[in-house]
């Protein structure tokens, strides 16, 4: 433990500090966006987009390798595909009245399949893993700036449109009656989440993104009284899990992302178990002598 903090402040090992800062900045995104997608029961969106962007990566690699669009970055293809996937999920869910989870699974499978097809026709060797599976220990200063910018955007949107977000998250029909543009709010939530998922998965890894968008918010849901408190608690839990996972992972020479996910999962399961036990005890009522 002492060795970790010595390295943390060592000028010769900047990547540990970058990883800690990345955990702090990511916690804001996980806390706010995770709370919204959890309340709206579209947590599967993160998994779908994180895999569906393989389609955009594959198309971008193909266009670049064949000279149709030279020097086209796979990240550009990933972001465009993520936005299209999110808007398609939203449009189908709103217009066709389909369940979001059904549409999400379809986008997941189709996106990955498109990516595989285009990469099969891409000349030379193509390896999209660096765009799908990030590592928090490889975070650069430029990545931190991008995370900070995204934090500012998400914080501003959450502050400026909080009443609309809260209303549409819990009761869309009532919000629509009050004149709130529920469809627009829903599509904005999907779009912002899509961009955040793409950037975060290249920084911290796909498994950590999926877990941290659901587990801290799910844990916060056991004690939060409203969406605002859920966002706050979820952010704090995310920060605690990220920092704790970094310390434990570095100290025990274990993958940091995996440690963060396990720590988050154990705390969530602990809260869930405690809640079940408490409800069973309360349902029995006081024992009579």
KOLMI-942169 format. One line per 4 residues: their letters; for each residue x, y, z of N, C-alpha, C. Coordinates in steps of 0.1 Angstrom, whole numbers, always signed. Layout:
<rs>
a) X Y Z X Y Z X Y Z; ...
</rs>
This chain:
<rs>
xxxx) +8 -12 +0 +0 +0 +0 +9 +13 +0; +19 +13 +9 +28 +24 +9 +35 +26 -4; +39 +14 -10 +46 +15 -22 +38 +21 -33; +25 +19 -33 +16 +25 -43 +16 +40 -42
xxxx) +15 +45 -30 +14 +60 -28 +28 +66 -31; +39 +59 -29 +52 +64 -33 +53 +66 -48; +48 +56 -55 +48 +56 -70 +38 +67 -75; +27 +68 -68 +17 +78 -72 +23 +92 -74
xxxx) +31 +95 -64 +37 +109 -64 +51 +110 -70; +55 +99 -76 +68 +98 -83 +68 +105 -96; +77 +114 -99 +76 +121 -113 +80 +111 -124; +86 +100 -120 +91 +90 -131 +80 +81 -135
xxxx) +68 +80 -128 +57 +71 -131 +44 +79 -133; +43 +86 -144 +31 +95 -146 +19 +87 -149; +20 +75 -154 +8 +68 -159 -1 +63 -147; +5 +62 -135 -4 +59 -124 -12 +71 -120
xxxx) -7 +83 -120 -15 +95 -118 -25 +97 -129; -21 +94 -141 -31 +95 -152 -43 +86 -150; -40 +74 -146 -50 +64 -143 -59 +68 -132; -54 +74 -122 -62 +79 -110 -71 +90 -115
xxxx) -65 +100 -123 -73 +111 -128 -84 +106 -137; -81 +96 -145 -90 +90 -155 -102 +84 -147; -99 +77 -135 -109 +71 -127 -118 +82 -121; -112 +93 -117 -120 +104 -112 -129 +110 -123
xxxx) -124 +113 -134 -132 +119 -145 -142 +109 -150; -139 +97 -151 -148 +87 -156 -160 +85 -146; -157 +86 -133 -167 +84 -123 -179 +94 -125; -176 +106 -130 -187 +116 -132 -196 +111 -143
xxxx) -190 +106 -154 -198 +101 -165 -206 +88 -161; -199 +79 -154 -206 +67 -149 -217 +70 -140; -215 +80 -131 -225 +83 -121 -237 +89 -127; -236 +99 -136 -247 +106 -142 -254 +97 -152
xxxx) -246 +93 -162 -253 +85 -173 -257 +71 -168; -250 +65 -159 -254 +52 -154 -267 +53 -147; -269 +64 -139 -282 +65 -132 -294 +66 -141; -292 +74 -152 -303 +76 -161 -306 +63 -169
xxxx) -296 +56 -174 -299 +44 -182 -304 +33 -172; -300 +33 -160 -305 +23 -150 -320 +25 -147; -323 +38 -144 -337 +41 -141 -346 +39 -153; -341 +42 -165 -349 +39 -177 -349 +25 -182
xxxx) -341 +17 -175 -340 +2 -178 -335 +0 -192; -325 +8 -196 -318 +5 -209 -303 +3 -207; -300 -3 -196 -286 -5 -193 -279 -14 -203; -287 -23 -210 -281 -31 -221 -276 -22 -233
xxxx) -280 -10 -233 -275 -1 -244 -260 +0 -244; -254 +1 -233 -239 +2 -232 -233 -10 -239; -237 -22 -235 -232 -34 -241 -234 -35 -256; -246 -31 -260 -249 -32 -275 -241 -22 -283
xxxx) -239 -10 -278 -232 +0 -286 -217 -3 -286; -212 -8 -274 -198 -11 -273 -194 -22 -283; -203 -31 -286 -200 -42 -296 -204 -38 -310; -215 -30 -311 -220 -27 -324 -211 -17 -331
xxxx) -203 -9 -324 -193 +0 -331 -183 -8 -339; -182 -21 -337 -173 -29 -345 -176 -27 -360; -189 -25 -362 -193 -22 -376 -187 -9 -382; -187 +1 -374 -181 +14 -378 -166 +13 -379
xxxx) -160 +5 -370 -146 +4 -371 -142 -4 -383; -149 -15 -386 -147 -23 -398 -148 -15 -411; -159 -7 -412 -161 +1 -424 -150 +11 -426; -146 +18 -415 -135 +28 -415 -122 +22 -420
xxxx) -119 +10 -414 -106 +3 -418 -107 -1 -433; -118 -6 -437 -120 -10 -451 -118 +2 -461; -125 +13 -458 -124 +25 -466 -110 +31 -466; -103 +30 -455 -90 +36 -454 -80 +27 -462
xxxx) -81 +14 -460 -72 +4 -466 -73 +4 -481; -85 +5 -486 -88 +5 -501 -86 +18 -508; -83 +29 -500 -81 +42 -506 -93 +50 -509; -105 +45 -506 -117 +52 -508 -118 +64 -499
xxxx) -113 +63 -487 -112 +74 -477 -99 +73 -470; -88 +77 -476 -75 +75 -470 -74 +82 -456; -67 +75 -447 -64 +81 -434 -77 +83 -425; -87 +76 -429 -100 +77 -421 -97 +69 -408
xxxx) -99 +76 -397 -96 +70 -383 -108 +60 -380; -104 +49 -375 -115 +39 -370 -123 +45 -359; -117 +55 -351 -125 +61 -340 -137 +69 -346; -134 +76 -358 -145 +83 -364 -156 +74 -368
xxxx) -153 +63 -374 -163 +53 -378 -170 +48 -366; -163 +46 -355 -169 +40 -342 -180 +50 -337; -176 +63 -336 -185 +73 -331 -197 +75 -340; -195 +75 -353 -207 +77 -362 -216 +65 -361
xxxx) -210 +53 -360 -218 +41 -359 -226 +40 -346; -219 +45 -335 -225 +45 -322 -237 +55 -322; -236 +66 -328 -247 +76 -329 -258 +71 -337; -255 +65 -348 -266 +59 -357 -273 +48 -350
xxxx) -265 +39 -342 -271 +28 -335 -281 +34 -324; -276 +44 -317 -284 +49 -306 -297 +56 -312; -296 +63 -322 -307 +70 -328 -317 +59 -334; -312 +49 -340 -320 +38 -345 -328 +31 -334
xxxx) -320 +28 -323 -327 +22 -312 -338 +31 -307; -335 +44 -306 -346 +53 -301 -357 +54 -310; -354 +56 -323 -365 +57 -333 -374 +45 -334; -369 +33 -334 -377 +21 -334 -385 +20 -322
xxxx) -379 +23 -310 -385 +21 -298 -397 +31 -297; -395 +43 -302 -406 +53 -301 -417 +51 -311; -413 +49 -323 -423 +48 -334 -430 +35 -335; -422 +24 -333 -428 +11 -335 -433 +5 -322
xxxx) -430 +12 -311 -434 +7 -298 -428 -6 -294; -416 -8 -299 -409 -21 -296 -402 -19 -282; -400 -30 -276 -392 -29 -263 -378 -26 -266; -372 -17 -258 -358 -13 -261 -349 -24 -261
xxxx) -351 -34 -251 -341 -45 -250 -341 -54 -263; -352 -55 -269 -352 -63 -282 -345 -56 -293; -347 -43 -294 -340 -36 -304 -325 -35 -301; -321 -34 -289 -307 -33 -284 -300 -46 -288
xxxx) -306 -57 -286 -299 -70 -289 -298 -71 -304; -307 -66 -312 -306 -67 -327 -295 -58 -332; -294 -46 -326 -283 -37 -330 -269 -43 -327; -269 -49 -315 -256 -56 -310 -252 -66 -321
xxxx) -260 -75 -325 -257 -86 -334 -253 -81 -348; -262 -72 -353 -260 -67 -366 -247 -59 -368; -245 -50 -358 -233 -42 -358 -220 -50 -359; -219 -60 -350 -207 -68 -350 -206 -76 -363
xxxx) -217 -81 -368 -216 -89 -381 -211 -80 -392; -216 -68 -393 -212 -58 -403 -197 -56 -402; -192 -54 -390 -178 -52 -388 -169 -64 -393; -174 -76 -390 -167 -88 -394 -166 -89 -409
xxxx) -178 -86 -415 -178 -87 -430 -169 -77 -437; -168 -65 -432 -159 -55 -438 -145 -58 -435; -142 -63 -423 -128 -66 -420 -123 -78 -428; -132 -87 -431 -128 -99 -439 -124 -94 -453
xxxx) -129 -83 -458 -126 -78 -472 -116 -67 -471; -111 -64 -459 -100 -53 -458 -87 -59 -461; -79 -53 -471 -66 -58 -474 -57 -58 -462; -48 -68 -461 -38 -68 -450 -45 -72 -437
xxxx) -37 -71 -426 -41 -76 -413 -48 -64 -406; -59 -67 -400 -67 -57 -393 -69 -62 -378; -66 -53 -369 -68 -56 -355 -75 -45 -348; -89 -47 -346 -97 -36 -340 -96 -37 -325
xxxx) -89 -46 -319 -89 -48 -304 -85 -35 -297; -75 -27 -302 -71 -15 -295 -82 -5 -294; -92 -6 -303 -103 +4 -303 -114 -1 -294; -114 -14 -291 -125 -20 -284 -121 -23 -269
xxxx) -109 -26 -267 -104 -30 -253 -93 -21 -249; -97 -10 -241 -87 -1 -236 -81 -6 -223; -72 +2 -218 -65 -1 -206 -63 +12 -198; -68 +13 -186 -68 +25 -179 -54 +29 -175
xxxx) -44 +20 -175 -31 +23 -172 -23 +29 -184; -30 +29 -195 -24 +35 -207 -30 +48 -211; -37 +54 -202 -43 +67 -204 -33 +78 -206; -34 +87 -216 -25 +97 -219 -31 +111 -214
xxxx) -23 +121 -215 -28 +134 -211 -38 +139 -221; -37 +136 -233 -47 +139 -243 -61 +133 -240; -60 +120 -236 -72 +113 -232 -79 +119 -220; -71 +124 -211 -77 +131 -199 -84 +144 -203
xxxx) -79 +151 -213 -85 +163 -217 -98 +160 -224; -99 +149 -232 -111 +145 -239 -122 +141 -228; -117 +134 -218 -126 +130 -207 -132 +142 -200; -123 +152 -197 -127 +164 -190 -137 +172 -198
xxxx) -135 +173 -211 -145 +180 -220 -158 +173 -220; -158 +160 -221 -171 +152 -220 -178 +153 -207; -170 +154 -196 -175 +156 -183 -183 +170 -182; -177 +180 -187 -183 +193 -187 -196 +193 -195
xxxx) -196 +187 -206 -208 +186 -215 -219 +179 -207; -216 +167 -201 -226 +159 -194 -231 +166 -182; -222 +173 -174 -226 +180 -163 -235 +192 -166; -232 +199 -177 -241 +210 -181 -254 +205 -185
xxxx) -255 +194 -193 -268 +189 -198 -276 +184 -186; -269 +177 -176 -277 +172 -164 -282 +184 -156; -274 +195 -155 -278 +206 -147 -289 +214 -154; -288 +216 -167 -297 +225 -174 -310 +218 -177
xxxx) -310 +205 -179 -322 +198 -183 -326 +187 -172; -322 +189 -160 -325 +179 -150 -340 +177 -148; -349 +187 -147 -363 +184 -145 -369 +176 -156; -365 +179 -169 -370 +171 -180 -364 +157 -180
xxxx) -351 +155 -176 -346 +142 -175 -352 +133 -165; -355 +139 -153 -361 +132 -142 -375 +128 -145; -383 +138 -151 -397 +135 -155 -398 +124 -165; -389 +124 -175 -390 +114 -186 -385 +100 -181
xxxx) -376 +101 -171 -370 +88 -166 -380 +80 -158; -389 +87 -151 -398 +79 -142 -412 +78 -147; -417 +88 -155 -430 +87 -160 -431 +95 -173; -429 +88 -184 -429 +95 -197 -443 +101 -201
xxxx) -453 +93 -198 -466 +98 -201 -470 +110 -194; -467 +111 -181 -470 +123 -173 -462 +135 -178; -449 +132 -181 -441 +142 -186 -446 +148 -200; -451 +139 -208 -456 +144 -221 -468 +152 -219
xxxx) -477 +149 -210 -489 +157 -207 -485 +171 -202; -474 +172 -195 -469 +185 -190 -462 +193 -201; -461 +187 -213 -455 +195 -224 -440 +193 -225; -434 +183 -218 -420 +180 -220 -418 +172 -232
xxxx) -408 +176 -241 -405 +168 -253 -398 +155 -250; -406 +146 -246 -400 +133 -241 -392 +126 -251; -396 +126 -264 -389 +119 -274 -376 +125 -277; -375 +139 -277 -362 +146 -279 -353 +143 -267
xxxx) -358 +143 -255 -349 +141 -243 -344 +126 -244; -352 +117 -248 -348 +103 -249 -337 +101 -259; -339 +108 -271 -329 +106 -281 -315 +113 -277; -316 +124 -270 -304 +131 -265 -297 +122 -255
xxxx) -304 +116 -246 -298 +107 -236 -291 +95 -243; -298 +89 -253 -291 +78 -261 -279 +83 -268; -279 +95 -274 -268 +99 -282 -256 +102 -273; -258 +110 -262 -247 +113 -253 -241 +100 -247
xxxx) -250 +91 -243 -245 +78 -238 -237 +71 -248; -241 +71 -260 -234 +64 -271 -220 +69 -273; -218 +82 -274 -205 +88 -275 -196 +85 -263; -202 +86 -251 -195 +84 -239 -190 +69 -238
xxxx) -198 +60 -243 -194 +46 -242 -183 +43 -252; -183 +49 -264 -172 +47 -273 -159 +53 -268; -159 +65 -263 -147 +71 -257 -142 +63 -245; -151 +60 -236 -147 +53 -224 -141 +39 -226
xxxx) -147 +32 -236 -142 +18 -238 -128 +18 -244; -125 +29 -251 -111 +29 -257 -101 +34 -246; -106 +40 -235 -98 +45 -225 -96 +34 -213; -107 +29 -209 -107 +20 -197 -111 +5 -200
xxxx) -116 +3 -212 -119 -11 -216 -134 -14 -216; -138 -23 -224 -153 -25 -226 -159 -32 -214; -153 -41 -207 -159 -47 -196 -161 -37 -185; -151 -29 -182 -153 -19 -172 -164 -9 -175
xxxx) -165 -5 -187 -176 +4 -191 -189 -2 -188; -192 -14 -193 -205 -20 -191 -208 -22 -176; -198 -26 -168 -200 -28 -154 -203 -15 -147; -195 -5 -150 -195 +7 -142 -207 +16 -146
xxxx) -213 +13 -157 -226 +20 -161 -238 +15 -153; -236 +3 -147 -247 -4 -141 -246 -6 -126; -234 -11 -122 -232 -15 -108 -232 -3 -98; -225 +8 -100 -226 +19 -91 -239 +25 -90
xxxx) -246 +26 -101 -260 +32 -101 -269 +22 -95; -268 +9 -97 -276 -1 -91 -274 -1 -76; -262 +1 -71 -259 +2 -57 -265 +14 -51; -264 +25 -58 -269 +38 -53 -284 +38 -52
xxxx) -291 +30 -61 -305 +29 -61 -311 +23 -49; -303 +16 -41 -309 +11 -28 -310 +21 -17; -303 +32 -18 -304 +43 -8 -309 +56 -13; -308 +59 -26 -311 +72 -31 -326 +74 -31
xxxx) -330 +87 -28 -344 +90 -27 -350 +96 -40; -341 +102 -49 -345 +107 -62 -333 +106 -71; -336 +110 -84 -325 +108 -94 -313 +116 -91; -314 +128 -85 -302 +136 -82 -293 +130 -72
xxxx) -300 +125 -61 -292 +118 -51 -286 +105 -57; -293 +98 -66 -288 +86 -72 -275 +89 -80; -276 +100 -88 -264 +105 -95 -252 +107 -86; -255 +114 -75 -244 +118 -66 -238 +105 -60
xxxx) -246 +97 -54 -241 +84 -48 -234 +75 -58; -240 +75 -70 -234 +66 -80 -220 +71 -84; -219 +85 -85 -206 +90 -88 -196 +87 -77; -200 +89 -64 -191 +86 -53 -187 +71 -53
xxxx) -197 +62 -55 -194 +48 -56 -184 +45 -67; -186 +51 -79 -177 +49 -90 -163 +53 -87; -162 +65 -80 -149 +70 -76 -142 +60 -66; -150 +56 -57 -145 +46 -47 -140 +33 -53
xxxx) -148 +28 -62 -145 +15 -68 -132 +17 -78; -132 +28 -85 -120 +30 -94 -107 +32 -86; -108 +40 -76 -96 +43 -68 -92 +30 -61; -101 +23 -55 -98 +11 -47 -93 +0 -57
xxxx) -99 -1 -68 -94 -11 -78 -80 -8 -83; -77 +5 -85 -63 +8 -89 -53 +5 -78; -56 +8 -66 -47 +5 -55 -45 -10 -53; -56 -18 -53 -55 -32 -51 -48 -39 -63
xxxx) -52 -35 -75 -47 -41 -87 -32 -38 -88; -27 -26 -85 -13 -23 -86 -5 -30 -75; -11 -30 -63 -4 -36 -51 -2 -51 -53; -13 -58 -59 -12 -73 -60 -9 -77 -74
xxxx) -5 -68 -83 -1 -71 -97 -12 -78 -104; -24 -72 -103 -36 -78 -110 -41 -68 -120; -49 -72 -130 -55 -63 -140 -64 -53 -133; -62 -40 -134 -69 -30 -127 -84 -30 -130
xxxx) -87 -31 -143 -101 -31 -148 -109 -42 -142; -103 -54 -141 -110 -66 -136 -112 -64 -121; -102 -59 -114 -104 -57 -99 -115 -47 -97; -116 -36 -105 -126 -26 -103 -140 -32 -104
xxxx) -141 -41 -115 -154 -47 -117 -158 -57 -106; -148 -65 -101 -151 -74 -90 -155 -67 -78; -148 -56 -75 -151 -48 -63 -165 -42 -64; -168 -37 -75 -181 -31 -77 -192 -41 -76
xxxx) -190 -53 -82 -200 -64 -81 -202 -69 -67; -191 -70 -60 -193 -75 -46 -201 -65 -37; -198 -53 -39 -205 -43 -31 -220 -43 -35; -223 -43 -48 -236 -44 -53 -244 -56 -47
xxxx) -238 -67 -48 -244 -80 -43 -246 -79 -28; -237 -72 -21 -238 -70 -7 -250 -62 -3; -252 -51 -11 -264 -43 -9 -277 -50 -12; -276 -58 -23 -288 -65 -27 -292 -76 -17
xxxx) -282 -83 -12 -284 -93 -2 -290 -87 +11; -284 -76 +16 -289 -69 +28 -303 -65 +26; -306 -60 +14 -320 -55 +12 -330 -67 +13; -327 -78 +7 -336 -90 +7 -338 -94 +21
xxxx) -327 -95 +29 -328 -100 +43 -336 -90 +51; -334 -77 +49 -342 -67 +56 -357 -68 +53; -360 -70 +40 -374 -71 +36 -381 -84 +42; -373 -95 +43 -379 -107 +48 -381 -105 +63
xxxx) -372 -99 +70 -374 -96 +84 -386 -87 +87; -388 -77 +79 -399 -68 +81 -412 -74 +78; -412 -83 +68 -425 -90 +64 -430 -99 +75; -420 -105 +83 -424 -114 +93 -431 -106 +105
xxxx) -426 -94 +107 -432 -86 +118 -426 -89 +131; -429 -82 +141 -423 -85 +154 -428 -98 +160; -419 -106 +165 -423 -119 +171 -430 -117 +184; -440 -126 +186 -449 -125 +198 -444 -136 +208
x) -444 -132 +220 -440 -141 +231 -452 -150 +235
</rs>
